[in-house]
Amino acid sequence: MKYEPEIRNPIIKEEIENLRNRIRIGDVLPVEVNKIDWSTESMVFRQQELRCRVVKKYKHVIEVEERKSGRRYTTTYVDLLMKDRRLGA
């Protein structure tokens, strides 16, 4: 992809590699998950932040498990980096 000047501060491969090396199996991460909102008549998904434990790591994806229910979700390293940037961490 050709670099476009209007993209400010893009995510680079080194940032993804650093995050990949920093995260270990068993770490607890805050992950944004889409959950069904049953308070309305129509099925609407809303984002909820859950603290989940890292179960497996793949090249681009992290598999996490919710402590209480045992449900497993997936997220990407890029999603975690974007969330960190939004929060200013």
C-alpha positions as CSV (number, residue, x, y, z in Angstrom):
1,M,0.0,0.0,0.0
2,K,1.3,3.4,-0.9
3,Y,1.7,5.8,2.0
4,E,-1.0,8.4,2.0
5,P,-0.1,11.7,3.6
6,E,-3.6,12.3,5.0
7,I,-3.2,9.2,7.3
8,R,-1.7,10.6,10.5
9,N,0.3,8.3,12.8
10,P,-0.6,4.9,11.1
11,I,-0.1,1.6,13.0
12,I,3.2,0.1,11.9
13,K,4.4,-3.5,12.0
14,E,6.8,-2.8,14.9
15,E,4.0,-1.7,17.1
16,I,2.0,-4.9,16.4
17,E,5.2,-7.0,17.0
18,N,5.8,-5.3,20.4
19,L,2.2,-5.9,21.5
20,R,2.4,-9.5,20.3
21,N,5.5,-10.1,22.3
22,R,4.2,-8.2,25.4
23,I,0.9,-10.2,25.7
24,R,1.3,-13.6,27.3
25,I,-1.2,-16.5,27.7
26,G,-2.9,-16.0,31.1
27,D,-2.9,-12.2,31.0
28,V,-6.1,-10.4,31.7
29,L,-7.1,-7.8,29.0
30,P,-10.1,-5.4,28.7
31,V,-11.8,-6.5,25.4
32,E,-14.8,-4.9,23.7
33,V,-17.4,-7.5,22.9
34,N,-20.7,-7.1,21.0
35,K,-23.6,-8.3,23.2
36,I,-27.4,-8.4,22.4
37,D,-29.4,-5.7,24.1
38,W,-32.6,-7.4,25.2
39,S,-34.2,-4.2,26.5
40,T,-35.5,-3.2,23.0
41,E,-38.0,-5.0,20.8
42,S,-35.6,-5.5,18.0
43,M,-32.3,-7.3,18.4
44,V,-29.6,-4.6,18.8
45,F,-26.0,-5.3,19.5
46,R,-24.2,-3.0,21.9
47,Q,-20.5,-2.9,22.8
48,Q,-19.6,-3.9,26.3
49,E,-16.1,-4.0,27.7
50,L,-15.2,-7.3,29.5
51,R,-12.1,-8.3,31.3
52,C,-11.0,-11.6,29.8
53,R,-8.1,-14.0,30.1
54,V,-5.9,-14.7,27.1
55,V,-6.3,-18.4,26.1
56,K,-4.5,-18.7,22.7
57,K,-2.4,-16.4,20.5
58,Y,-2.3,-16.6,16.7
59,K,-0.5,-14.5,14.2
60,H,-3.2,-11.8,13.9
61,V,-5.8,-12.9,16.4
62,I,-6.0,-13.3,20.2
63,E,-8.5,-15.8,21.7
64,V,-9.8,-14.7,25.2
65,E,-12.1,-16.3,27.7
66,E,-14.6,-14.5,30.0
67,R,-14.0,-15.6,33.6
68,K,-17.6,-15.8,34.8
69,S,-19.4,-17.5,31.9
70,G,-16.5,-19.3,30.2
71,R,-17.4,-17.8,26.8
72,R,-14.6,-17.4,24.3
73,Y,-14.2,-14.3,22.1
74,T,-11.6,-13.3,19.6
75,T,-10.0,-9.9,19.0
76,T,-7.1,-8.7,16.9
77,Y,-3.9,-7.0,17.8
78,V,-4.9,-4.0,15.7
79,D,-8.2,-3.6,17.7
80,L,-6.2,-3.6,20.9
81,L,-3.8,-1.0,19.6
82,M,-6.6,1.3,18.4
83,K,-8.3,1.0,21.8
84,D,-5.1,2.0,23.5
85,R,-4.7,5.0,21.2
86,R,-8.3,6.1,21.9
87,L,-7.7,5.9,25.6
88,G,-4.3,7.7,25.3
89,A,-2.3,4.9,26.8
